[in-house]
Each structure stands twice: as C-alpha cells, then as structure tokens.
Amino acid sequence: MPEGFRGQMIVYFDQPDGQAIQYEDEARLYLLPPTGLLKTQFPRNGGCMGDNRIQFYYEDEMGDREKIDFWMDVPLDSIPGNTDYVLMTFLSEKGTKPDFTIHLIGTKQEFKSLTKSIRDIDPVKILEAL
C-alpha cells in the first residue's frame, strides 16, 4: 500500500474490471491505490490472518517496502503508540456478493475510531460508486 496509508482498506474480489492477477514469489500481489479501495480479478481466497501468508507492506515512490505487522502478533505491552499496524480485518459473509475484505490500518490510538468507522460504511454502495 502507499507509504503512510492509514484507514480502511477494502479489497473487492472477482471484479472483471479489477486489477489484473499478479504474483510475486508465488504470493498474490495487491497494489493498493491511495484511496484504499481496490477491485481485483483474484477470487476470494481462504487465507487466514494469523498464518503469516498474508503480509502487508508500505511501498514508497522508489519501490522500497516496509513491512506492517498485525498488532495481534505483537505483545500488547510492547506496542508503541506511533507505529502503524494492521489493526483488524473484516470479511464479507461467505457466499454473498460482492466478496470483500476490509483491513484497518493505523496506530494503537486509532484503533477505537477505525473500528467504529466500519459501522458507518456500506461496502456494496462503495463498490457501485467505483
């Protein structure tokens, strides 16, 4: 994702007009636009957030990457307040369309407001507007 991105990242799967399927070292590659909204041609996958197969990186203009950890992988008492994490992930209900995943990216202090922000969005309407 773009360097410094914070907020809601929504990935919509099985979108014919979405980002073309790309792999890097046998892993799916999603290139998030600055809006945080991504349509991809990839089908929904069964990856699990805690198994380290799903990884997030900030990428700067030169293509250099910095890994972003899941905050559930870091001991709570050692989480610095000014570090960005993947704070939470929400999945659409299995079998419903569109299939999507919402990831919340931000600091420990932003956790509560970002989690509350999910209540105020309608992913289907967002997709229709893209």
C-alpha positions in Angstrom: 0.0 0.0 0.0 1.2 3.5 -0.4 3.6 4.7 2.2 1.8 6.3 5.2 -1.6 4.9 4.2 -4.0 4.8 7.2 -7.7 4.0 7.4 -10.0 1.5 5.8 -8.5 -0.7 3.1 -11.3 -2.5 1.1 -10.4 -5.3 -1.4 -13.3 -6.4 -3.7 -12.7 -9.9 -5.3 -13.9 -11.3 -8.6 -14.2 -8.0 -10.3 -13.9 -8.3 -14.1 -12.7 -4.7 -14.4 -10.4 -5.0 -11.4 -6.6 -5.0 -11.1 -5.1 -7.9 -13.1 -4.0 -11.0 -11.3 -0.3 -10.7 -10.3 2.0 -12.9 -8.3 5.3 -12.2 -6.7 7.3 -15.2 -5.5 4.2 -17.4 -5.7 2.2 -15.0 -3.5 -0.7 -12.9 -4.6 0.2 -9.2 -5.1 -2.3 -6.5 -4.5 -1.3 -2.9 -5.3 -3.5 -0.6 -3.2 -4.3 2.8 -4.7 -4.2 5.9 -2.4 -8.0 5.7 -2.0 -7.7 2.4 -0.1 -10.3 0.9 -2.4 -9.1 -2.0 -4.6 -11.1 -4.1 -7.2 -9.2 -7.2 -8.1 -9.7 -10.0 -10.5 -8.5 -12.5 -7.9 -11.2 -14.8 -6.4 -11.6 -14.7 -2.7 -9.0 -16.9 -1.0 -9.1 -18.9 2.2 -6.0 -17.3 3.8 -6.1 -16.7 7.5 -4.8 -13.5 9.0 -2.8 -15.3 11.7 -0.9 -17.7 9.5 1.7 -15.2 8.1 0.8 -16.0 4.5 -0.9 -12.6 4.3 1.5 -9.8 4.6 1.2 -6.0 4.3 3.9 -3.5 3.2 4.1 0.2 2.7 5.8 1.0 -0.6 7.5 4.3 -1.3 7.9 6.0 -4.7 11.2 4.2 -5.2 9.6 0.8 -4.7 11.2 0.2 -1.3 9.0 -1.7 1.1 8.5 -1.6 4.9 6.5 -4.5 6.5 3.5 -3.7 8.5 2.8 -6.1 11.3 -0.6 -7.4 12.6 -1.0 -6.0 16.0 -2.3 -9.4 17.2 1.3 -10.7 16.5 2.9 -8.2 18.9 2.8 -8.4 22.7 0.2 -5.7 23.8 2.6 -4.2 26.5 5.2 -3.6 23.8 3.1 -1.8 21.2 4.5 1.7 20.6 1.7 4.3 20.1 3.2 5.8 17.0 3.7 2.7 14.9 1.2 1.6 12.1 -0.3 -1.9 12.3 -2.9 -3.9 10.6 -5.4 -3.4 13.4 -8.4 -5.5 12.4 -9.7 -7.5 9.4 -13.4 -8.0 8.5 -14.6 -10.4 5.8 -17.9 -10.4 3.9 -20.2 -13.3 4.6 -19.3 -16.4 2.7 -21.5 -16.9 -0.3 -22.6 -13.3 -0.5 -21.7 -11.0 -3.4 -19.6 -9.0 -3.6 -16.9 -10.8 -1.8 -14.7 -8.3 0.0 -12.2 -7.9 2.8 -11.8 -4.8 5.0 -8.5 -4.2 6.7 -8.0 -1.4 9.2 -4.5 0.2 9.1 -3.3 2.6 11.8 -1.8 3.2 15.2 -2.9 1.8 18.6 -4.5 5.2 19.3 -6.6 5.0 16.1 -7.9 1.5 16.9 -11.2 2.6 18.5 -12.1 5.2 15.9 -11.2 3.0 13.0 -13.3 0.1 14.4 -16.3 2.4 14.9 -15.9 3.7 11.4 -16.9 0.3 10.0 -20.4 0.8 11.3 -20.9 3.8 9.0 -19.9 2.3 5.7 -21.8 0.2 3.1 -19.2 -1.8 1.1 -21.7 -2.6 -1.6 -22.6 1.1 -2.2 -18.8 2.0 -2.2 -18.2 -0.7 -4.9 -21.1 0.6 -7.0 -19.5 4.1 -6.9 -16.1 2.9 -8.1 
